[in-house]
Structures are given as C-alpha cells and as structure tokens.
C-alpha cells in the first residue's frame, strides 16, 4: 500500500507564514535558523521517553510532534524565540562533520531523533515526475480524461521508443486539504503542500521571527494546474527559499525529452532549459486536450509545430506508439471511456527498451523526407 496523503488537521494555521525574503546567503540562513534548531533539540520527546506509551503502529507520533513544534515556534513571542536564538551555536553539538551526501550543510542539521520515521510520512508524490495539482479522479471526469491523455503524451512520439522523463513514467497527484477552501492547488501552493503539510524537517526551517524557509529541493518540478491540464502544458517550475515561484516555463508533454535531459542530466538552470529544443515558447502553444489523443498529435503536425524528428512520424506510427505505451487505451477512448484507463497498464520504459522505430528507420533509409539524411553505420 502506498503512503497516505498528509493533511495538517484543520489546515495549516494562518500564523505560519513564509519568510518575506528569498535572497539570503547561506551564512545568513544559518544565523536565522540556529535558535529554531536548538528549540527542536531541547523540546523533542522521543517515543521511549513519551509520558504515555506510543504504539509501534502509530506512524504519526513524530509527525504530530513536528507540527506541534512548528506551531509553538511560529506563535511564540519574539522574546521566547530570542531566548533560544541568543544562546544557540551555529550547528548543533553532535551534528558536526560530513555524514552523507544527502545531509544538509553543517549548521542546518536537525537532531537525528527529530528525523525519525520522516520518510514514512512524506507526501505520496514522486517529485521527479509529472504532478497534477487538480482533482483527476472519477468525480471529475473531464479532468480525468484530459489527465490520462496528458500522461500518455509524455512518452516519445519521435523516431525512438521511450519516455520523455526516462524511467519516471508514473504520474503523481496532489489532494487538497479538506479543511481549506477550493478543490485545486495553485502552483504557488505546492511547496507548502509538499513540505509544510507533512512537517518535513530537513526541507523546512523556521527563522528567528517564526517564518518558514523552504531549503529542500527547489525544483524544477513538472506541475500541471487547471489551465495546464486544459491546454496540455506542464509548468516546469523553480521555487525560491521562501517558497515563492522563481521561474516557470510551459511545455507540451511530448516536447519534454530535451528539456528533461537539460535539467535532470546536465544540471542546467531553468533559463537554459527555456532555450533548449522543446522548451521555446513558440514550440508550446496551447493544445486542445478534449480531442482524441491521435488528433492532438495530428493537429500539431498540421500546424507545423512538431519538434525535431517527430516530423518523421504520422498517424499510423503514433497509433502504434499509443498501443505500445498504453495498451487498450485507444479502444477505451473510442468508447468514450478514456478517463477510466488504468495507469498500471502503462508500459515501463525499462521494459520496452529504447530503439529506433522500424517504420521511421525505413523512411530514413529511403530518403523519403529530404530534411533528413540517413548515415549508415
């Protein structure tokens, strides 16, 4: 069974606010959070020392305590917070030295006991893949149908078999806290949903004034909001240290191959991704996601908007592609039930492999398209 969505009971309290500044240096950040880290260390009560015995199957004991400490610090008087800040060292005793590649810098390390079971209470979300911010279940059939097509269109429809996000082919979705208003998250809401709702120490820190810094992964995240789902474009988004959006670029799902390579493999910044093949604005105008999936691709071809060697493919090739990537989807779509498609039937890129599509290879060999020259090995 997968991890459940973590919702802060009653919603995240309004007095827990993001830090107003986003351009702090590393040394400034360490100075800002040192009192908070000391407060956590001195306040933490382990399971073994709890006043009431904690059952082993209570996997939220630490999560509840982390939320409680956040509330206490954010709502405390400034004199209370200063009482910790003024005597806190930069770097808690016992956390010095290099520990592992994934460990934060010295001066930003939580006491180990406050991180117990923290991986078990993260949000059930693969932040390296595509993430829907809108409800895409059977209660929202239009969204559901669009989402299924969006996910399938992330596979490759150029000359090679594969997936634009490599092996990260299964999508994720957010679920809005029922205590809040509205049924969707905005892109701006995402850092708080991912990190603050789950009290994810190591990604969130509180400052001397009780505000929140987000010092985990800043992105880019492949997020699909309501407009993106309707127009067939994900928002590849980077966030600042205070959770504000730093930058975002809209990209069609089937154009993600090179942008994904640029940021995930080459480590390029978002501004460079915007100027990679597939990332340019003129290559990513809105799509009509209510069309059948093959018509979406064919209309893009008719508008002369295909990127790179996608132009070598045609409707017949794309039909074969969809049958390979999402067996049975086209029949469901033809019956008006495309939104019911089971993502567990999606083909794993690791299973189908990566190779040049035979029909496209033959087209290259024949010289049928003068824009491409076949170079035999």
JORAPE-V340816 format. One record per backbone hydrogen bond with DSSP energy under -0.5 kcal/mol. NH is the residue of the N-H (numbers start at 1). CO is the residue of the C=O. Records with the same first field share a line. If there is no record, write none. Layout:
NH=CO  CO
This chain:
7=5
11=8
16=13
17=15
19=212
29=25
30=26
31=27
32=28
33=29
34=30
37=33
38=34
39=35
40=36
41=37
42=38
43=39
44=40
46=44
49=46
50=47
55=53
58=55
59=57
61=58
64=60
65=61
66=62
67=63
68=64
69=65
70=66
71=67
72=68
73=69
74=70
75=71
76=72  73
81=77
82=78
83=79
84=80  81
85=81
86=82
87=84
88=84  85
91=89
95=92
103=100
108=105
114=111
115=112
116=113
118=115
120=117
121=117  118
122=119
123=194
125=123
127=125
129=126
131=222
132=172
133=224
140=137
144=140
145=141
146=142
147=143
148=144
149=145
150=146
151=147
152=148
153=149
154=151
155=152
156=162
158=160
161=355
164=154
166=163
168=165
169=167
172=130
174=132
180=177
185=133
189=186
190=186  187
193=189
194=190
195=191
196=191  192
197=192
199=196
200=195
201=199
202=204
203=200
204=200
205=213
207=211
210=207
212=17
213=205
214=241
215=203  213
216=203
220=237
221=237
222=129
223=221  235
224=131
225=223
229=225
230=226
231=227
232=228
233=228
234=251
235=223
236=234  249
237=221  235
238=247
239=218
240=244
241=22
243=240
246=238
247=238
249=236
251=234
253=232
255=252
256=253
259=255
260=256
261=257
262=258
263=259
264=260
265=260  261
266=261
268=262
272=269
273=269
274=270
275=272
276=273
279=276
280=276
283=280
284=281
287=231
289=230  287
291=288
296=292
297=293
298=294
299=295
300=296
301=297
302=298
303=299
304=301
305=300
310=307
311=308
312=309
313=310
318=314
319=315
320=316
321=317
322=318
323=319
324=320
325=321
326=322
327=345
329=326
332=328
333=329
334=330
335=331
336=333
337=332
340=337
341=338
343=341
345=342
346=343
347=325
351=348
352=348
353=349
357=159
361=357
362=358
363=359
364=360
365=361
366=362
367=363  364
368=363
370=368
372=369
376=374
